[in-house]
Amino acid sequence: MSAPDGRNGVADLLQQLCRTLTTDLAVMGVAVNLMSIAGSDGVVAASDDRSRDVDEIQFATGEGPCHDAYAARRPVLTPDLRSVTHGRWPGYSSAAIESGVAGVFAFPLHVGAVVLGVLDVYTDQPGSLSQEQVAAALTTAQRATEILLDGNLVTASGRLDRDLSTVLDHRVEIYQAQGMVVVDLGVDLAEALARMRAHAFGNEIPLLDLARDIIAGLVLPVDA
């Protein structure tokens, strides 16, 4: 998608970066998350649909390398998901491995202490990235950060880049459903989101689809 003034939109530019890095590193795929203190705000760009779906698992489960990279403001390199210490990212690891992921390398998009998101690199074979590959990923993460900061988040008409707006709109639905679960079950916001994630994961449905069902009238069971 291009902006009305002829420039590429933010999501377009980030997608180009993801595709280029995937080719340069010869990896399974690359994705970029927007992040906030509440967790992943959504996958804003990916090299392909498979990488986008895999990246969404981290939001659906509320855990994974991107969350750790965001919190620590440093890369989290996981060359072999199967060797991850027992109990760390249990939901994410099992779902990602089932989707064909062997390794995940998460690079925060940050300026000083401010973290805007995370760039995730996925491999389908276990093994560490070389120093050159890590350097290329860090350079791409820096470029992604610059794209997010350079003012193109808003189009010439004064509106948020359409693809970014869609991501945020989807999250609004999740947070709306979260509020409804708070009322239905009498729990706090954190518990409501945890129950939603558990229900979505246990029933193998996307968290966004569950949120829409809740908005339409579904009430989660008390023991969800």
C-alpha positions, 0 to 999 in steps of 0.5 A: 500500500502506498500513502496518498502522497506517493510514498510507501506506507510504514507497513510497506517499508517494514515488509520490504525490510523483512523480505530483504533480511529473510533473503540475506540471512537465508532464514525461514522468515522475519516479522516486526511487532509493535509493542507496548507495556501491555504486551505485543500490540500486533504484527505490523509487517512480515516477510510472509503469511507464515511468519506473521502467523507464527509471530502472532503466537507470542501475543496469543500466549503472552510469552516468547522471545519478543516479550523478553527482548522488549522488557530487557531492551536487548536481543534475545537469541534462541538458536534451538527452541527445543532446548529452552529451559523447562517452564520458560515460554511453555505455551509459545515454544510448543505452538511455535515448534508445531508450526515448524520454528526451530530458532527465534532471534528477537531484536528490540527496536529502541532509542535509548530506553524507549522501545517501539517494538521487536524484530523477530528472525525465525529459522526452521533449523536449529543453530546460532546465527553467525556474527555477520547475520547478527550484525545484519539483523541489528542493522535492519532493526535500526532501520526499522526503528528509523522508519517508525520514527521518521513521521510516516506513521501519519499519511498526508491526510493526517490519518494513521497509516492504514495498515498500522491503524488496522493492527491497532483496531484489532487490539481495541477489539481484544481489549474490549472483550477483555473488559467484558470478561472482567465484568462477566467473571469478576476478575481483574484485567490481567486475569481476564486476558490470561483466561482469554489467552488460555481459552484461545490456546486450548481451543486452537483459535486466534485470540482476535477471533475469540475476542469477537465471539466474546463481543458477540455474546460468548461468556467464558466458563468460570474455569477457562 
